[in-house]
Structures are given as C-alpha cells and as structure tokens.
Amino acid sequence: MLVYNTTYQVDVNEARNFVIYINEQFIPKTKEQGDLKNPRLSRILSHKDPETECFSLQFEVESSARLHHWLLHQGNKLNADLENLFQKRIHSFSTLMEIIL
C-alpha cells in the first residue's frame, strides 16, 4: 500500500476556508473515482510561521499506476481548481510514500 501525501502551506486568514473546501469539495470528489481511499487531513504542529498554517492531506492508493490514473483523470483538475481558488495564498508539494510497517 502507498500513501499519497500533499503538504499545504496556507495563509492564516484562509486556513478555515481551506479546511472547509477540502472537507466539502476536494475529498468527496476524490473519493468518487475510487482510486484514492481513506483520506486523512492533519494540521502540522511543528510549523512556526505565524502568517501561515500547514496541513497534510493523505490518501491511501494501491499503486503508482492507480495514482497516475487519478491524476490524469481527476487529480490535476482538482489541484488546479484548488490553486485557482486560493491563488497565491496557498503553496503545496506532494510525495508518494510506501508503507513499510
């Protein structure tokens, strides 16, 4: 099993709107396709910039091929929609991780 993680740095004034959007729009739309499962949104506590908040959004995915399928058919559009909505008030990067234990 793999974990697809995206870390977001969000302007502190947009943090509440970001969480609402992720919960009400991004996660439900992602789950519709079925490639990514078991979403988990976490606040990153070790972040110390008073002007931003950081979050980690994780999904389990069966394989890198399934992740690639999701990105091509849905993920790239969802990510673009998120960036367009929040514009320069959000920055993100994604990583694919393998569960070992």
BARO-464834 format. One record per residue (C-alpha): residue number from 1; residue in three letters; x, y, z. Coordinates in steps of 0.05 Angstrom, whole numbers, plus 5000, padded with zeros to 4 digits. Layout:
<sekes>
<seke><i>NUM</i><aa>ALA</aa><x>X</x><y>Y</y><z>Z</z></seke>
...
</sekes>
This chain:
<sekes>
<seke><i>1</i><aa>MET</aa><x>5000</x><y>5000</y><z>5000</z></seke>
<seke><i>2</i><aa>LEU</aa><x>5023</x><y>5071</y><z>4984</z></seke>
<seke><i>3</i><aa>VAL</aa><x>5007</x><y>5137</y><z>5015</z></seke>
<seke><i>4</i><aa>TYR</aa><x>4998</x><y>5199</y><z>4972</z></seke>
<seke><i>5</i><aa>ASN</aa><x>5013</x><y>5260</y><z>5015</z></seke>
<seke><i>6</i><aa>THR</aa><x>5004</x><y>5332</y><z>4997</z></seke>
<seke><i>7</i><aa>THR</aa><x>5031</x><y>5385</y><z>5045</z></seke>
<seke><i>8</i><aa>TYR</aa><x>4997</x><y>5453</y><z>5041</z></seke>
<seke><i>9</i><aa>GLN</aa><x>5022</x><y>5519</y><z>5069</z></seke>
<seke><i>10</i><aa>VAL</aa><x>4961</x><y>5565</y><z>5074</z></seke>
<seke><i>11</i><aa>ASP</aa><x>4955</x><y>5638</y><z>5091</z></seke>
<seke><i>12</i><aa>VAL</aa><x>4929</x><y>5641</y><z>5163</z></seke>
<seke><i>13</i><aa>ASN</aa><x>4869</x><y>5682</y><z>5141</z></seke>
<seke><i>14</i><aa>GLU</aa><x>4848</x><y>5627</y><z>5092</z></seke>
<seke><i>15</i><aa>ALA</aa><x>4861</x><y>5566</y><z>5136</z></seke>
<seke><i>16</i><aa>ARG</aa><x>4788</x><y>5557</y><z>5157</z></seke>
<seke><i>17</i><aa>ASN</aa><x>4764</x><y>5565</y><z>5085</z></seke>
<seke><i>18</i><aa>PHE</aa><x>4816</x><y>5515</y><z>5063</z></seke>
<seke><i>19</i><aa>VAL</aa><x>4794</x><y>5462</y><z>5113</z></seke>
<seke><i>20</i><aa>ILE</aa><x>4721</x><y>5472</y><z>5093</z></seke>
<seke><i>21</i><aa>TYR</aa><x>4738</x><y>5466</y><z>5019</z></seke>
<seke><i>22</i><aa>ILE</aa><x>4780</x><y>5404</y><z>5029</z></seke>
<seke><i>23</i><aa>ASN</aa><x>4726</x><y>5371</y><z>5071</z></seke>
<seke><i>24</i><aa>GLU</aa><x>4665</x><y>5391</y><z>5029</z></seke>
<seke><i>25</i><aa>GLN</aa><x>4693</x><y>5391</y><z>4959</z></seke>
<seke><i>26</i><aa>PHE</aa><x>4762</x><y>5361</y><z>4948</z></seke>
<seke><i>27</i><aa>ILE</aa><x>4755</x><y>5297</y><z>4989</z></seke>
<seke><i>28</i><aa>PRO</aa><x>4685</x><y>5278</y><z>4966</z></seke>
<seke><i>29</i><aa>LYS</aa><x>4704</x><y>5289</y><z>4893</z></seke>
<seke><i>30</i><aa>THR</aa><x>4768</x><y>5249</y><z>4901</z></seke>
<seke><i>31</i><aa>LYS</aa><x>4730</x><y>5191</y><z>4933</z></seke>
<seke><i>32</i><aa>GLU</aa><x>4680</x><y>5189</y><z>4875</z></seke>
<seke><i>33</i><aa>GLN</aa><x>4731</x><y>5159</y><z>4827</z></seke>
<seke><i>34</i><aa>GLY</aa><x>4754</x><y>5106</y><z>4877</z></seke>
<seke><i>35</i><aa>ASP</aa><x>4828</x><y>5107</y><z>4863</z></seke>
<seke><i>36</i><aa>LEU</aa><x>4847</x><y>5142</y><z>4928</z></seke>
<seke><i>37</i><aa>LYS</aa><x>4819</x><y>5117</y><z>4994</z></seke>
<seke><i>38</i><aa>ASN</aa><x>4819</x><y>5132</y><z>5069</z></seke>
<seke><i>39</i><aa>PRO</aa><x>4831</x><y>5207</y><z>5067</z></seke>
<seke><i>40</i><aa>ARG</aa><x>4863</x><y>5240</y><z>5128</z></seke>
<seke><i>41</i><aa>LEU</aa><x>4874</x><y>5315</y><z>5138</z></seke>
<seke><i>42</i><aa>SER</aa><x>4922</x><y>5335</y><z>5193</z></seke>
<seke><i>43</i><aa>ARG</aa><x>4948</x><y>5402</y><z>5218</z></seke>
<seke><i>44</i><aa>ILE</aa><x>5024</x><y>5404</y><z>5221</z></seke>
<seke><i>45</i><aa>LEU</aa><x>5042</x><y>5427</y><z>5291</z></seke>
<seke><i>46</i><aa>SER</aa><x>5117</x><y>5436</y><z>5281</z></seke>
<seke><i>47</i><aa>HIS</aa><x>5105</x><y>5494</y><z>5234</z></seke>
<seke><i>48</i><aa>LYS</aa><x>5124</x><y>5561</y><z>5267</z></seke>
<seke><i>49</i><aa>ASP</aa><x>5107</x><y>5616</y><z>5216</z></seke>
<seke><i>50</i><aa>PRO</aa><x>5052</x><y>5660</y><z>5248</z></seke>
<seke><i>51</i><aa>GLU</aa><x>5027</x><y>5682</y><z>5179</z></seke>
<seke><i>52</i><aa>THR</aa><x>5011</x><y>5612</y><z>5153</z></seke>
<seke><i>53</i><aa>GLU</aa><x>4984</x><y>5545</y><z>5175</z></seke>
<seke><i>54</i><aa>CYS</aa><x>5007</x><y>5478</y><z>5147</z></seke>
<seke><i>55</i><aa>PHE</aa><x>4965</x><y>5417</y><z>5133</z></seke>
<seke><i>56</i><aa>SER</aa><x>4978</x><y>5347</y><z>5108</z></seke>
<seke><i>57</i><aa>LEU</aa><x>4926</x><y>5312</y><z>5065</z></seke>
<seke><i>58</i><aa>GLN</aa><x>4938</x><y>5238</y><z>5057</z></seke>
<seke><i>59</i><aa>PHE</aa><x>4903</x><y>5184</y><z>5017</z></seke>
<seke><i>60</i><aa>GLU</aa><x>4919</x><y>5110</y><z>5011</z></seke>
<seke><i>61</i><aa>VAL</aa><x>4929</x><y>5086</y><z>4940</z></seke>
<seke><i>62</i><aa>GLU</aa><x>4940</x><y>5015</y><z>4914</z></seke>
<seke><i>63</i><aa>SER</aa><x>4996</x><y>5030</y><z>4866</z></seke>
<seke><i>64</i><aa>SER</aa><x>5033</x><y>5086</y><z>4830</z></seke>
<seke><i>65</i><aa>ALA</aa><x>4994</x><y>5066</y><z>4767</z></seke>
<seke><i>66</i><aa>ARG</aa><x>4928</x><y>5080</y><z>4804</z></seke>
<seke><i>67</i><aa>LEU</aa><x>4955</x><y>5147</y><z>4828</z></seke>
<seke><i>68</i><aa>HIS</aa><x>4976</x><y>5164</y><z>4757</z></seke>
<seke><i>69</i><aa>HIS</aa><x>4906</x><y>5145</y><z>4732</z></seke>
<seke><i>70</i><aa>TRP</aa><x>4874</x><y>5190</y><z>4785</z></seke>
<seke><i>71</i><aa>LEU</aa><x>4920</x><y>5248</y><z>4768</z></seke>
<seke><i>72</i><aa>LEU</aa><x>4905</x><y>5243</y><z>4694</z></seke>
<seke><i>73</i><aa>HIS</aa><x>4830</x><y>5235</y><z>4700</z></seke>
<seke><i>74</i><aa>GLN</aa><x>4814</x><y>5278</y><z>4761</z></seke>
<seke><i>75</i><aa>GLY</aa><x>4872</x><y>5299</y><z>4805</z></seke>
<seke><i>76</i><aa>ASN</aa><x>4905</x><y>5350</y><z>4760</z></seke>
<seke><i>77</i><aa>LYS</aa><x>4838</x><y>5386</y><z>4751</z></seke>
<seke><i>78</i><aa>LEU</aa><x>4821</x><y>5385</y><z>4826</z></seke>
<seke><i>79</i><aa>ASN</aa><x>4891</x><y>5411</y><z>4843</z></seke>
<seke><i>80</i><aa>ALA</aa><x>4884</x><y>5467</y><z>4791</z></seke>
<seke><i>81</i><aa>ASP</aa><x>4815</x><y>5485</y><z>4818</z></seke>
<seke><i>82</i><aa>LEU</aa><x>4845</x><y>5490</y><z>4889</z></seke>
<seke><i>83</i><aa>GLU</aa><x>4903</x><y>5533</y><z>4865</z></seke>
<seke><i>84</i><aa>ASN</aa><x>4856</x><y>5579</y><z>4825</z></seke>
<seke><i>85</i><aa>LEU</aa><x>4810</x><y>5587</y><z>4885</z></seke>
<seke><i>86</i><aa>PHE</aa><x>4865</x><y>5605</y><z>4935</z></seke>
<seke><i>87</i><aa>GLN</aa><x>4915</x><y>5633</y><z>4885</z></seke>
<seke><i>88</i><aa>LYS</aa><x>4979</x><y>5658</y><z>4919</z></seke>
<seke><i>89</i><aa>ARG</aa><x>4951</x><y>5645</y><z>4989</z></seke>
<seke><i>90</i><aa>ILE</aa><x>4969</x><y>5571</y><z>4984</z></seke>
<seke><i>91</i><aa>HIS</aa><x>5031</x><y>5531</y><z>4966</z></seke>
<seke><i>92</i><aa>SER</aa><x>5037</x><y>5456</y><z>4963</z></seke>
<seke><i>93</i><aa>PHE</aa><x>5080</x><y>5397</y><z>4946</z></seke>
<seke><i>94</i><aa>SER</aa><x>5064</x><y>5323</y><z>4940</z></seke>
<seke><i>95</i><aa>THR</aa><x>5101</x><y>5260</y><z>4958</z></seke>
<seke><i>96</i><aa>LEU</aa><x>5086</x><y>5186</y><z>4947</z></seke>
<seke><i>97</i><aa>MET</aa><x>5107</x><y>5142</y><z>5005</z></seke>
<seke><i>98</i><aa>GLU</aa><x>5108</x><y>5067</y><z>5015</z></seke>
<seke><i>99</i><aa>ILE</aa><x>5081</x><y>5039</y><z>5080</z></seke>
<seke><i>100</i><aa>ILE</aa><x>5135</x><y>4993</y><z>5109</z></seke>
<seke><i>101</i><aa>LEU</aa><x>5106</x><y>4973</y><z>5177</z></seke>
</sekes>
